[in-house]
Amino acid sequence: MNVVSKARKIDKEKLKTIAEGRIWTGEEAVKIGLADEIGGLNEAIYGIAEDNDMDEYSIVVAKDKFELGNIYKKYSRYIKMDTKDLIKEKIFKDYLYNKPVTYLPYDVLD
């Protein structure tokens, strides 16, 4: 809150009444002073470059190459094939712990 209060020049007490985990639409955020304008990722990148007088810059998009099949192949040679629980545990610890995961309304079985 200190950073937002200082950068936006909003009193901390006022900020507590509008912030602290609340979700606002873009229009609402602009009206109450939490955002300068409505835009997406491209506008944000352009704005940062402009604010820092950057005429040339490049954007690198990292793609996550997480594929369950590849991970299974990688670890299956180190443990017995009938120990799927160990594989699931290893996958969870190495690839899924503390990362966003999409759950489907069904299970994929082999």
N, C-alpha and C positions, 0 to 999 in steps of 0.2 A: 504494500500500500504506500510505503514511503516513496518509492520510485514513481508510481503513478501520480501521487499527490504533487510531487515536485515537478514532474514533466508536464502535467496537465494544468498546473497552478490551481488545484482544487484543494480546499481545506480538508484535512483528514477526517473531521467529523462529518462533513457533508459527503465525503467519499464513502464512508462507512454505510451511509443510508442508501447509496446507489450501487455499491459494489459488493464485496464479500461473497463471491460465488454466484451472484445472480446472472441470469442470461438475458441479454437484450438483443433486439433486432438491430440491424445496421442503422436504420433511420432513428431509432430510439437512442442508440449509442452516440450518434452525431448530435442529437438534440440536447443530451445531458452532458456533453463534453468529453465522453470517453473515447471518441474517434473523431478524426478530422473529416473524413469523407467515406462514402460507400465505395467499395471496390473489391477486387479479388486478388489472387496471388500475383498476377502480372502487374497490376497497379501498385501493389506493395513493393515489388522488386524495382519497378521503375522509380517510385518515390524515394526509396533508399538510395538508389544510384544518383538521382538528381540532388538529393540533400547532401550527398558526399562529393559532389562535382565529379562524378565518374562518367566520362564520355564513352569509355569502352569497358565492357564487363561480359563475362560469360556465365551461363547458368548450367550447372551439372545436375542432372536428375539421376539419382541412384535408384536402381531397380532391385527389389528384393527377389532373390532367386530361390526362395523357400519352396521346395517341392518334397513332399513327404516320401515319395517313392525313392528319390535320390538319397535321402537320409537313411531310409531303411536299408538300401543296398550298401551304403557306406558302413553301417554298424553291424549288419547281419553276419559278416565274416568273422567278427570278433567274439560273438556270443552265439549260443545255440539258437537255431531257427525257431524252436518251440518255446522260447522264452520271450514272447511278445511283450509281456509286461515290462521287462527290463529295457526293451527297445523304446517303448512308450515313455518310460521314465527318463531315459537318456535324451530323447527328443525334447521332452518337456524342459528338462534342465538346460540343455544347450541352445535350444531354438525358440522356445515359447515363453520361458519364465520372464515376467516383467515386460512382455510385449503385447500389443493388441492382437486379439485372436477373434476370428469370425467363427461363430458357431452356426451350424446348419440345423434345420429342424429334422434331420435324419442322420443316420450313421452310414458310412461307406464301409462295406465288408468285402473281404476277399473270398 
